[in-house]
Structure formats: structure tokens, C-alpha cells
Amino acid sequence: MRCGPGTAPYEKSLRQLKSGDGAAAADGDAGCRYLVSISYNRGLGNRVIAIVSAFLYAVLTERALLVAPYNGDVAALFCEPFPGTTWLLPDGRRFPLRRLRDLAGKSRESLGTLLKSNAGGNGTSSWSGRPPPYVYLNLDGSADYHDKLFYCDEQQRLLRGVPWLLMKTDSYLVPGLFLVPSLRGELERMFPEKDAVFHHLSRYLLHPANAVWHAITAYHRDHLAGAGQLVGIQIRVYHEETPPVSQVVLDQVLSCARRENLLPDAGTTTNTSSSHQAVLVTSLSSWYYEKIRDELGGGVHQPSHEGLQRMGDTAHDMRALSEMYLLSTCDALLTTGFSTFGYVAQGLAGERPWLMPRRPVWDKEPATEVPEPPCARAASPEPCFHSPSYYDCAARRNYEDIGKAVPYIRRCEDVSWGIQLVNGSSHW
């Protein structure tokens, strides 16, 4: 590609970035602008939805996407998506900006900080002089009011002249992009089915690396391919898995599955007859798999049980990615609320899951009894955006009802303060 690493325009942009000449980079004859997605110490689900969000924003704003890997994870997990170039930000001293992962909301290069300093804190400004050579977009859960002005047209116009944008997030930003009037028209043309956005983006962008794809296909062939119907159960526990906590989670899973007729009768599951169901369980613990298998008498499968989530462990993430894709092959999904692992699986599948509500990790006390109802059919396969802006930029006040502003955006079932794209169809 014309702007990718190794090309003359890229090398020129690097020199201009190193010199700090943002105006020359923005106005030069190369015409290349860049968005760097910064991967950092988060779970794989968070990193996947962040990369997908960055890709869509890069397409909308005509920027070349580069991904700053976390411990080499991107190259080990995914094939290069763009022919003739790389999406990996070259490592080492070739890139003039060091310690990208140390950037935070209070960094002087962040959009929020620049808006405060340039506009006396009211967030309405043009650059005082030349545009900066780069701007850091702090869009993770720590983003404050000024950071979230990113979702306003005024700030989007401001960012157009900046040659390098550095985006750090652990969220699915896409619903927020639909709230930006200057982006909405193109997004509506691109995605007539609003609940298929992640499905199409991920299927286009994310191609598992050979080793991961081999693990997916081999496990599916050996354990799941003979089933007439495949039920996927994704269990994520956010508190210490003491016996009382584990039992409540198990009871919730079984209560939901029985209520919705997702599980076969005890003793009828088998992997030898295509007329019967098989059950795929994904969890860090093997305890749930064993209990469900004992309940059903067979036909239950669990590819791995890592015990703990291992941040930065590439082999661990390869197994996690395999299980996301295996879940996406299921005919029915039961997923854990608030879990980005589950979001990726249901989005890849393009299927509305049965969603089990779960208290978030910062709640000090886990649930002591099964909620009623134990689960509900999700309105959409789309991931929930956990940290949106509720600020109506045009009216300069918070939305009274965000659903009335954009009819295909609603509050998430599993995260009351989050927002989600909905449409009404169940699969593609």
C-alpha cells in the first residue's frame, strides 16, 4: 500500500514526526495520515474490540492503520490483513515516539489536555498555531469529559490536520462513532444492518494465524463436527472462585439452559450421532465443565482450562482466540454479561446470545443467589460500549434520551451505563 511501512511517504512522515513538524506532515505531497492502535495490558477480548474500533475509525478518516503490538501478540495471533504491506508498527528505534503504552489521560499530548490548555478548559478551540505532529487519544475507561470530546464534530475537524493519531482504548468505540454527525452518514451507508457491524469488520480484518487456525479446525473436527446442534457456554467469573461463588454461577448456567431448552436431556448427548447436541464449555476453570458433563452424562467438551488469565502470555492468548472462534461456530450461545471474550465470540458468530447478568469485578461482594430471570436473549450480537460519552455536542448538554437521538442505539442489557447498536435481525 502507498502509505505503509517501508514506503517513501511513510519514511517522510517518520522524519517529519521526529522533527516535530506537524504542519509539513499534514500539508506535504505524500497525503498520508496514520492511526496507531496501542495494545496494552488488557485481556484478549479487550484488545480485539479495540483493534476493530481503530480500524473502522481509520477507514472513516482515511488514515493508514498501524498496530503497536503487546509482547508480539498481534503477529502470533493474526495474519496480515492488508496485501502488500504490514499493519504492525515497526518496533525499536525506527519509530521516534517511545513508551507508547505509558501515555495516559494526563499526558500533555492527549486530546483532553490540549483542549483544556488551548481553550481555557471549555473544549472549543482551534490549534494555537500549527497542528501538533501527533495527538494521543485517551479513550479507555479512564477518559474524562475533555477526552470524550473526541466524539464531537468540532474536535473531529480539529483532528483532521494532525498527521499521527495514537489511540489507546480497551473498549468497543463503534456505537460512539455513530453518534458523531459527520461520521454517521457514511456509517449508515456502510452498515444497513446496525447489529452486523462487528460481524463484518471482524470477519474482514481478523484472520487467525496458521497455528491458531490449525488448533480451531483440529478441535472442531475431532470433537464437535458430528453434532447436529452445538451449544456454546462461555463462563467468566469476576470474583474469587470459592465453592459458594462457583455453585451460584453453575446454578445460573443450568437454570438458564433448562429454561431456554438449550441443553439436551441427561444421558442423550453424544459425539457419534449427528442427530444429537454437543456442548462446548469455555472457562478458566475445569470445574464447570466437569459438573455440566456429570449433569448431562457426556457430550460436553472443554478445549482448555488455564486456571488464571495470563496477561501478556502469547500461548495463553492463542488458546483464548481459538476458543472465541470455536464458540462462534455454535448454533446457540450462552454468554456471561460484561465479558469482552463473550462479545467477540457472539460478534464473530453474528448470533444474539442468551446473556447471563453478572456483577462487575469492582463489586466487592459476588452474587449469593441466581438472579431472576437467570438470563435473557440479547437484543443484538454487537459488543457493548462500556465507556460512552452521553454529551450531546450540538446541544452542549447531556442527552435526555440517547435512544431518541439515534434510534438504533440503546442501553446494554448487561451494563446499564453502556450503549449498543441494535437492529432486530438475529443472524446473517
TAURSUL-V714683 format. One record per backbone hydrogen bond with DSSP energy under -1.0 kcal/mol. CO is the residue of the C=O (numbers start at 0). NH is the residue of the N-H. E is the energy in kcal/mol with one decimal. If there is no record, write none. Layout:
co->{CO CO}
nh->{NH NH}
e->{E E}
This chain:
co->{3 6 7 8 9 10 11 12 13 14 15 15 19 20 21 22 23 32 33 34 35 36 39 42 43 44 45 46 47 48 49 50 51 52 53 54 55 56 57 63 65 66 67 69 71 72 73 76 81 86 91 98 99 103 106 108 109 110 111 112 113 114 118 126 134 135 136 136 139 143 146 147 148 151 152 153 154 158 162 163 164 165 166 167 172 172 173 176 179 179 182 183 184 185 186 192 195 196 197 198 199 200 201 206 208 209 210 211 212 213 214 215 216 217 218 219 219 223 228 229 229 230 231 232 239 241 242 243 244 245 246 247 248 249 250 251 252 253 254 255 256 257 264 272 275 275 277 278 279 281 283 285 286 287 288 289 290 291 292 295 298 300 305 309 312 313 314 315 316 317 318 319 320 321 322 323 325 326 331 332 333 334 335 338 339 340 341 342 343 344 345 345 352 353 354 355 359 375 384 389 391 391 396 400 400 401 405 407 409 414 417 418 419}
nh->{6 10 11 12 13 14 15 16 17 18 19 20 21 24 25 26 27 63 164 65 166 67 41 46 47 48 49 50 51 52 53 54 55 56 57 58 59 60 62 34 36 88 38 72 75 76 77 208 84 66 94 101 102 106 109 135 113 114 115 116 117 118 121 128 165 110 138 167 142 147 149 150 151 155 156 157 158 161 33 134 35 136 37 138 175 176 177 179 182 183 186 187 188 189 190 195 199 200 201 202 203 204 205 78 212 213 214 215 216 217 218 219 220 221 222 223 224 226 277 330 331 279 333 281 241 245 246 247 248 249 250 251 252 253 254 255 256 257 258 259 261 260 267 275 227 228 230 300 232 234 306 289 290 291 292 293 294 295 296 266 278 280 307 312 316 317 318 319 320 321 322 323 324 325 326 327 328 329 231 353 233 355 338 342 343 344 345 346 347 348 349 350 377 334 375 336 362 354 418 398 395 396 391 403 404 405 408 421 419 417 411 384 409}
e->{-1.9 -2.3 -2.4 -2.4 -2.5 -2.1 -2.2 -2.4 -2.6 -2.0 -1.0 -1.8 -1.4 -1.7 -2.2 -2.3 -1.2 -2.9 -2.2 -2.6 -3.0 -2.9 -2.4 -2.0 -2.6 -2.2 -1.7 -2.1 -2.4 -1.9 -2.4 -2.4 -2.0 -2.2 -2.5 -2.3 -2.5 -1.8 -2.5 -2.6 -2.9 -2.5 -2.0 -1.4 -1.2 -1.8 -2.7 -2.7 -1.3 -3.6 -1.1 -1.4 -1.6 -2.0 -1.9 -2.5 -2.6 -2.6 -2.0 -2.4 -2.4 -1.6 -1.6 -1.5 -2.6 -2.5 -1.1 -2.3 -2.0 -2.3 -1.4 -1.8 -2.0 -2.0 -2.5 -1.4 -2.1 -1.8 -2.9 -1.9 -3.1 -3.6 -2.8 -2.2 -1.0 -1.4 -1.5 -1.5 -1.6 -1.8 -2.1 -2.8 -1.7 -2.3 -2.3 -1.8 -2.4 -2.6 -2.9 -1.9 -1.6 -2.7 -2.4 -3.4 -3.0 -2.5 -1.7 -2.3 -2.6 -2.6 -2.0 -2.3 -2.4 -2.3 -2.2 -1.7 -2.4 -1.8 -2.1 -2.2 -1.5 -3.1 -2.5 -2.6 -2.2 -2.8 -2.3 -1.9 -2.2 -2.6 -2.8 -2.1 -2.3 -2.8 -2.5 -2.5 -2.6 -2.4 -2.3 -2.3 -3.1 -1.1 -2.0 -1.5 -2.4 -1.1 -2.7 -2.8 -3.1 -2.7 -3.0 -2.3 -2.3 -2.8 -2.6 -2.4 -2.0 -2.2 -2.7 -4.9 -2.5 -3.2 -1.6 -1.6 -2.2 -2.4 -1.8 -2.1 -2.8 -2.0 -2.0 -2.0 -2.1 -2.3 -2.6 -1.5 -1.4 -1.8 -3.1 -2.8 -2.9 -2.8 -1.4 -1.8 -2.2 -1.9 -2.7 -2.4 -2.7 -2.0 -1.7 -1.6 -3.1 -2.3 -1.6 -3.1 -1.6 -3.2 -1.6 -2.7 -1.6 -1.4 -2.8 -1.3 -1.1 -1.7 -1.9 -2.4 -2.4 -1.8 -1.5 -3.0 -2.2}
